[in-house]
Amino acid sequence: MLVKQISIFLENKSGRIAEVTSVLAEAGINIRTLSLADTTDFGVLRLILSDADEAEKTLKNAGLTVRKTDVVAVEVEDKPGGLNNILDILGKSEVNIEYMYTYVHQAGDNAVMIFKFTDIEKAISRLGQQGINIIDGSTVYDL
Amino acid sequence: MIFDVEYETMPREALETIQLKRLQATCERAYATVPFYRKKFDDAKVKPADIKSLDDINRLPFTTKQDLRDNYPFGMFATPMDKVIRIHASSGTTGQPTVVGYTKKDIDTWASLMARALAAGGATKDDIIHNAYGYGLFTGGLGVHYGAEKLGASVIPVSGGNTKRQIIIMKDFGPTILTATPSYTLHLAEVAEEMGVDFKELKFKFGIFGAEPWSEKMREEIELKLNITAVDIYGLSEVMGPGVANECFQAKKGLHVFEDHFIPEIIDENTLESQPFGTSGELVFTTITKEAFPIIRYRTRDITMLNPEPCICGRTMVRMNRVSGRSDDMLIIRGVNVFPSQIESVLMETEGVDPHYQLVVDRADNLDMLTVMVEIGEASFFDEVKKLQHLEQTITENIKETLGVSVKTKLVEPKSIARSEGKAVRVIDNRKI
């Protein structure tokens, strides 16, 4: 059900992201999507990869600070109000979103968003009750 | 002008006779009244009566800052508290500052020596002294103040801070002598410029600067910007406060140590052996007239050398060079003493932080800025930015609370802090002083 996301701590220095991508390229790991949260001093690079476990090992070996986190891939109707509908359900259920970003590929006609929730189980169950499709981890990597 | 011609120009031989007599009396008294010294002397198998010549000072044990901390607060006092009329404390920040006391006679001696220092720096009784050293537990403000009064000058006890008001006072009161830290002096110059006040139109003639390391380059800058003659003053609360040594404005080449009250030595910081004049090493002081707080062979950790050459000003007292560094890793950040080990213990007490750190000191707009770089470990790396920022903030707050100094904390990647020969470089001091 859950998607494995790899987060990497990076200082704000030129060439740092390239270092990550070159490690992944050499290991033959494909980047499915990424998001970067940054401050003036540092950034957190979040990646969904073709093989999270292998990526974690490879990146750690390359000396990077890595953390594997569970996130949720949610199908969003690709029409006005699609995202709002989901946020509305979460809001009413008092589920807190830590962060979210878009997935590059679509699931059929629908868009896909990646969510990090404070309470993952509650989020999944409330969304499920309202007929929102959660995309399984194993499926997401191959979309 | 020489404030105390008799002593300051005394032939060396006569001076040494007085020094020996005073040293013997100090040892007798310290041994008799301070349990710490009695034990130290006994451990070193030396008795006060063994001091028969000035060279015998080598047989005496050293005193360190840690000894003062161990005897916090009044354990090193050699007189009962009813004889102590003043207490000062260093800016030491480990939770235990070093505390010093003065009898009425000590305060009077200090004032006289500070008057000598001011006179060496160009002040006379006709001058108005703008004293921007901080007043309080720090010895700077009150030390200079009493010396100025002893000299008979008019002193403006303006203390530190409120810079714009200081400039207005300078314009309106027409002070002729400035006493301040060199970095604050440059800050004053900048603020004056912003306010459209030209130092060349003020009445300053001389400035007496110290309490922090500075350089010949800073002297040139201050002299140019303030249109004055700038001299260096040295002192530390453990020995007395400001006025232990002062440069004469005639030569501006080293600080005359007031040797009839303090015996300076240079030691090799590793072997602890006494070094001859002209050798660079750690400066050690023994006070020979102080009553409440005598100190024997105090290791200042300041690196300098002693120069016995006769001086054009007529003083016979040996000169110490400008302090060139420290034999420990102490940093002075905006007047606060900071040891890297103190930062390290704060980091170790902060949850989720490994003590892999580096301190970077910069001076921007004449103010010191300390950046604490902390390597983020697996355990403390959160996927959320706000948690990381919270961690930075926690470290900054803990350091402020423990050390009393504001720093900027910056999380960095593991192993990004340069290690030389496997040993991390803990301090990078970029200050151009």
HADDOCK unambig.tbl for C-alpha pairs under 7 A between the chains (distance, minus, plus):
assign (segid A and resid 7 and name CA) (segid B and resid 383 and name CA) 5.99 0.50 0.50
assign (segid A and resid 9 and name CA) (segid B and resid 413 and name CA) 6.90 0.50 0.50
assign (segid A and resid 10 and name CA) (segid B and resid 413 and name CA) 6.54 0.50 0.50
assign (segid A and resid 11 and name CA) (segid B and resid 412 and name CA) 5.99 0.50 0.50
assign (segid A and resid 11 and name CA) (segid B and resid 413 and name CA) 6.39 0.50 0.50
assign (segid A and resid 41 and name CA) (segid B and resid 410 and name CA) 6.85 0.50 0.50
assign (segid A and resid 44 and name CA) (segid B and resid 383 and name CA) 6.89 0.50 0.50
assign (segid A and resid 44 and name CA) (segid B and resid 385 and name CA) 6.96 0.50 0.50
assign (segid A and resid 65 and name CA) (segid B and resid 378 and name CA) 6.03 0.50 0.50
assign (segid A and resid 67 and name CA) (segid B and resid 383 and name CA) 6.91 0.50 0.50
